[in-house]
């Protein structure tokens, strides 16, 4: 139906442009057709009805009115008529584009928490089991089916979560190119830091926390102002810190469930 209306508007514009000079009979027919289309497409209360009504093809009558004034008034009215139809086409086309099918917006699943991890298996398993005790669902990428997707596509497809926990573990060794090898420090893997940045951009700083391994000579990522870094301590205090952050975001979690 919308395609038909767009076709009718474009056909109307062509007929208006071809309107013979000072052909009042043809003009009246085009005005009636225009009014009908305005009602059909934009409704009875559309301002286009008033704009059409106010377009004049005749000069203000005076003693000195002559053929030249009639010709000028006709040309001015003709131009305004064309401009009106152009505006109607543009207006309708914008609505038509808005109604075109788009990629569906997938809302995030608040019950799911994405778990970004490195090579520390004990850390990963401990945090995942805690999430389950809180009656939430940990999303660990390698545990999800591939379905023929690339790693990055699989990652994006599973990223519509309500919260992300980034496990910063001592997996790599690195140092600046101007430093000496003895100045090397333990670091998280590059993909972990990349995914930390991804979730900061997608979820916002309040929905991302980083648990970092407490070990000697470990380098915590810099330039992440606002990110909550919680030490993954052997006493398990990190568990209560995590529950506290989830409760601040209105998660229905109970610290008693992790005792």
C-alpha positions as a Python dict, from the first residue, in 0.01 Angstrom:
ca = {
    (1, 'X'): (0, 0, 0),
    (2, 'X'): (276, 245, 90),
    (3, 'X'): (451, 182, -240),
    (4, 'X'): (124, 261, -420),
    (5, 'X'): (89, 592, -234),
    (6, 'X'): (447, 688, -317),
    (7, 'X'): (381, 609, -682),
    (8, 'X'): (64, 821, -677),
    (9, 'X'): (248, 1116, -524),
    (10, 'X'): (522, 1100, -784),
    (11, 'X'): (261, 1075, -1061),
    (12, 'X'): (83, 1378, -913),
    (13, 'X'): (406, 1576, -921),
    (14, 'X'): (454, 1490, -1289),
    (15, 'X'): (97, 1603, -1368),
    (16, 'X'): (144, 1930, -1176),
    (17, 'X'): (471, 2002, -1356),
    (18, 'X'): (296, 1945, -1692),
    (19, 'X'): (1, 2168, -1599),
    (20, 'X'): (-78, 2385, -1907),
    (21, 'X'): (-41, 2757, -1855),
    (22, 'X'): (-360, 2914, -1720),
    (23, 'X'): (-566, 2595, -1772),
    (24, 'X'): (-814, 2645, -1485),
    (25, 'X'): (-1010, 2327, -1559),
    (26, 'X'): (-699, 2107, -1535),
    (27, 'X'): (-586, 2303, -1228),
    (28, 'X'): (-913, 2235, -1042),
    (29, 'X'): (-887, 1864, -1121),
    (30, 'X'): (-531, 1850, -987),
    (31, 'X'): (-628, 2039, -671),
    (32, 'X'): (-908, 1790, -604),
    (33, 'X'): (-674, 1498, -659),
    (34, 'X'): (-413, 1655, -432),
    (35, 'X'): (-670, 1713, -157),
    (36, 'X'): (-783, 1351, -182),
    (37, 'X'): (-426, 1220, -149),
    (38, 'X'): (-356, 1448, 147),
    (39, 'X'): (-660, 1304, 325),
    (40, 'X'): (-570, 945, 237),
    (41, 'X'): (-204, 971, 332),
    (42, 'X'): (-177, 1245, 595),
    (43, 'X'): (-534, 1268, 728),
    (44, 'X'): (-817, 1522, 735),
    (45, 'X'): (-640, 1745, 987),
    (46, 'X'): (-315, 1773, 791),
    (47, 'X'): (-175, 2124, 746),
    (48, 'X'): (-122, 2039, 382),
    (49, 'X'): (-493, 2106, 321),
    (50, 'X'): (-453, 2467, 436),
    (51, 'X'): (-130, 2510, 238),
    (52, 'X'): (-307, 2391, -77),
    (53, 'X'): (-603, 2620, -15),
    (54, 'X'): (-378, 2925, 24),
    (55, 'X'): (-198, 2876, -309),
    (56, 'X'): (-329, 3144, -542),
    (57, 'X'): (-302, 3149, -919),
    (58, 'X'): (-464, 3490, -961),
    (59, 'X'): (-330, 3839, -884),
    (60, 'X'): (-494, 4082, -647),
    (61, 'X'): (-748, 4261, -868),
    (62, 'X'): (-680, 4629, -922),
    (63, 'X'): (-753, 4891, -1182),
    (64, 'X'): (-407, 4851, -1325),
    (65, 'X'): (-416, 4470, -1344),
    (66, 'X'): (-305, 4347, -1682),
    (67, 'X'): (-216, 4024, -1866),
    (68, 'X'): (138, 4033, -1730),
    (69, 'X'): (18, 4022, -1370),
    (70, 'X'): (-207, 3724, -1444),
    (71, 'X'): (83, 3541, -1604),
    (72, 'X'): (313, 3618, -1310),
    (73, 'X'): (52, 3510, -1054),
    (74, 'X'): (-5, 3183, -1242),
    (75, 'X'): (367, 3107, -1255),
    (76, 'X'): (406, 3183, -883),
    (77, 'X'): (111, 2963, -790),
    (78, 'X'): (237, 2687, -1016),
    (79, 'X'): (578, 2690, -846),
    (80, 'X'): (420, 2679, -497),
    (81, 'X'): (201, 2386, -608),
    (82, 'X'): (509, 2193, -724),
    (83, 'X'): (690, 2274, -399),
    (84, 'X'): (394, 2148, -197),
    (85, 'X'): (390, 1814, -376),
    (86, 'X'): (770, 1784, -337),
    (87, 'X'): (733, 1839, 38),
    (88, 'X'): (459, 1578, 59),
    (89, 'X'): (678, 1325, -123),
    (90, 'X'): (972, 1394, 110),
    (91, 'X'): (750, 1375, 418),
    (92, 'X'): (598, 1045, 311),
    (93, 'X'): (935, 901, 205),
    (94, 'X'): (1080, 965, 553),
    (95, 'X'): (791, 776, 713),
    (96, 'X'): (828, 503, 454),
    (97, 'X'): (1197, 457, 538),
    (98, 'X'): (1114, 443, 910),
    (99, 'X'): (871, 159, 841),
    (100, 'X'): (1126, -47, 651),
    (101, 'X'): (1231, -365, 834),
    (102, 'X'): (1544, -325, 1043),
    (103, 'X'): (1767, -568, 1221),
    (104, 'X'): (1582, -663, 1538),
    (105, 'X'): (1708, -501, 1858),
    (106, 'X'): (1775, -781, 2103),
    (107, 'X'): (1721, -669, 2462),
    (108, 'X'): (1982, -771, 2712),
    (109, 'X'): (1911, -1067, 2938),
    (110, 'X'): (1953, -951, 3297),
    (111, 'X'): (1975, -1307, 3424),
    (112, 'X'): (2295, -1370, 3230),
    (113, 'X'): (2643, -1261, 3334),
    (114, 'X'): (2925, -1280, 3082),
    (115, 'X'): (3244, -1421, 3227),
    (116, 'X'): (3561, -1309, 3049),
    (117, 'X'): (3856, -1520, 3161),
    (118, 'X'): (4217, -1602, 3095),
    (119, 'X'): (4410, -1920, 3173),
    (120, 'X'): (4340, -1938, 3545),
    (121, 'X'): (4097, -2230, 3554),
    (122, 'X'): (4044, -2218, 3932),
    (123, 'X'): (3941, -1852, 3908),
    (124, 'X'): (3699, -1921, 3626),
    (125, 'X'): (3533, -2218, 3794),
    (126, 'X'): (3506, -2046, 4131),
    (127, 'X'): (3338, -1734, 3988),
    (128, 'X'): (3109, -1938, 3763),
    (129, 'X'): (2987, -2151, 4056),
    (130, 'X'): (2924, -1837, 4260),
    (131, 'X'): (2711, -1689, 3982),
    (132, 'X'): (2506, -2009, 3973),
    (133, 'X'): (2456, -1999, 4351),
    (134, 'X'): (2308, -1651, 4304),
    (135, 'X'): (2056, -1810, 4063),
    (136, 'X'): (2209, -1633, 3764),
    (137, 'X'): (2350, -1781, 3445),
    (138, 'X'): (2724, -1750, 3373),
    (139, 'X'): (2807, -1715, 3003),
    (140, 'X'): (3145, -1873, 2929),
    (141, 'X'): (3213, -1840, 2560),
    (142, 'X'): (3390, -2169, 2490),
    (143, 'X'): (3099, -2357, 2653),
    (144, 'X'): (2851, -2214, 2399),
    (145, 'X'): (2786, -2396, 2067),
    (146, 'X'): (2967, -2254, 1764),
    (147, 'X'): (2684, -2297, 1510),
    (148, 'X'): (2930, -2224, 1230),
    (149, 'X'): (3011, -1876, 1362),
    (150, 'X'): (3347, -1708, 1390),
    (151, 'X'): (3479, -1641, 1740),
    (152, 'X'): (3405, -1269, 1718),
    (153, 'X'): (3050, -1326, 1590),
    (154, 'X'): (2989, -1582, 1861),
    (155, 'X'): (3119, -1336, 2118),
    (156, 'X'): (2891, -1056, 1995),
    (157, 'X'): (2587, -1287, 1979),
    (158, 'X'): (2627, -1376, 2347),
    (159, 'X'): (2705, -1024, 2467),
    (160, 'X'): (2345, -910, 2531),
    (161, 'X'): (2385, -965, 2902),
    (162, 'X'): (2308, -752, 3203),
    (163, 'X'): (2651, -768, 3361),
    (164, 'X'): (3009, -870, 3281),
    (165, 'X'): (3284, -996, 3511),
    (166, 'X'): (3638, -975, 3375),
    (167, 'X'): (3893, -1210, 3530),
    (168, 'X'): (4235, -1045, 3519),
    (169, 'X'): (4479, -1328, 3578),
    (170, 'X'): (4859, -1345, 3551),
    (171, 'X'): (4886, -1527, 3218),
    (172, 'X'): (5145, -1333, 3016),
    (173, 'X'): (5474, -1158, 3076),
    (174, 'X'): (5552, -820, 2924),
    (175, 'X'): (5760, -506, 2946),
    (176, 'X'): (5809, -186, 2749),
    (177, 'X'): (6048, -196, 2457),
    (178, 'X'): (6273, 56, 2631),
    (179, 'X'): (6277, -151, 2952),
    (180, 'X'): (6504, -437, 3042),
    (181, 'X'): (6383, -798, 3067),
    (182, 'X'): (6436, -792, 3443),
    (183, 'X'): (6164, -523, 3459),
    (184, 'X'): (5908, -756, 3305),
    (185, 'X'): (5574, -789, 3480),
    (186, 'X'): (5295, -1044, 3479),
    (187, 'X'): (4995, -934, 3272),
    (188, 'X'): (4652, -1046, 3160),
    (189, 'X'): (4612, -1183, 2811),
    (190, 'X'): (4545, -929, 2537),
    (191, 'X'): (4206, -1076, 2447),
    (192, 'X'): (4091, -1027, 2809),
    (193, 'X'): (4181, -657, 2798),
    (194, 'X'): (4012, -622, 2459),
    (195, 'X'): (3691, -778, 2593),
    (196, 'X'): (3706, -557, 2901),
    (197, 'X'): (3699, -253, 2671),
    (198, 'X'): (3419, -405, 2464),
    (199, 'X'): (3189, -450, 2763),
    (200, 'X'): (3269, -105, 2900),
    (201, 'X'): (3145, 38, 2572),
    (202, 'X'): (2841, -189, 2550),
    (203, 'X'): (2718, -205, 2910),
    (204, 'X'): (2870, 102, 3075),
    (205, 'X'): (3115, 119, 3360),
    (206, 'X'): (2854, 43, 3629),
    (207, 'X'): (2780, -301, 3480),
    (208, 'X'): (3138, -421, 3452),
    (209, 'X'): (3376, -530, 3728),
    (210, 'X'): (3723, -678, 3708),
    (211, 'X'): (3851, -940, 3948),
    (212, 'X'): (4230, -944, 3951),
    (213, 'X'): (4459, -1217, 4071),
    (214, 'X'): (4661, -1125, 4378),
    (215, 'X'): (5015, -1223, 4293),
    (216, 'X'): (5356, -1063, 4311),
    (217, 'X'): (5472, -835, 4030),
    (218, 'X'): (5132, -832, 3859),
    (219, 'X'): (5045, -533, 3642),
    (220, 'X'): (4685, -405, 3668),
    (221, 'X'): (4562, -250, 3340),
    (222, 'X'): (4584, 130, 3341),
    (223, 'X'): (4364, 398, 3181),
    (224, 'X'): (4036, 237, 3287),
    (225, 'X'): (3906, 513, 3513),
    (226, 'X'): (3582, 420, 3684),
    (227, 'X'): (3623, 46, 3645),
    (228, 'X'): (3584, -139, 3975),
    (229, 'X'): (3890, -362, 4027),
    (230, 'X'): (3831, -616, 4304),
    (231, 'X'): (4112, -835, 4433),
    (232, 'X'): (4047, -1206, 4398),
    (233, 'X'): (4157, -1277, 4753),
    (234, 'X'): (4197, -1625, 4907),
    (235, 'X'): (3964, -1534, 5195),
    (236, 'X'): (3672, -1496, 4953),
    (237, 'X'): (3589, -1138, 5036),
    (238, 'X'): (3551, -1077, 4664),
    (239, 'X'): (3228, -1278, 4673),
    (240, 'X'): (3056, -1030, 4903),
    (241, 'X'): (3193, -735, 4704),
    (242, 'X'): (3039, -886, 4390),
    (243, 'X'): (2702, -940, 4559),
    (244, 'X'): (2710, -580, 4681),
    (245, 'X'): (2760, -448, 4326),
    (246, 'X'): (2483, -667, 4186),
    (247, 'X'): (2239, -556, 4456),
    (248, 'X'): (2321, -193, 4372),
    (249, 'X'): (2190, -267, 4022),
    (250, 'X'): (1868, -414, 4165),
    (251, 'X'): (1964, -777, 4114),
    (252, 'X'): (1765, -1003, 4343),
    (253, 'X'): (2063, -1175, 4501),
    (254, 'X'): (2122, -1286, 4858),
    (255, 'X'): (2466, -1300, 5021),
    (256, 'X'): (2342, -1586, 5242),
    (257, 'X'): (2328, -1813, 4936),
    (258, 'X'): (2707, -1803, 4900),
    (259, 'X'): (2792, -1896, 5258),
}
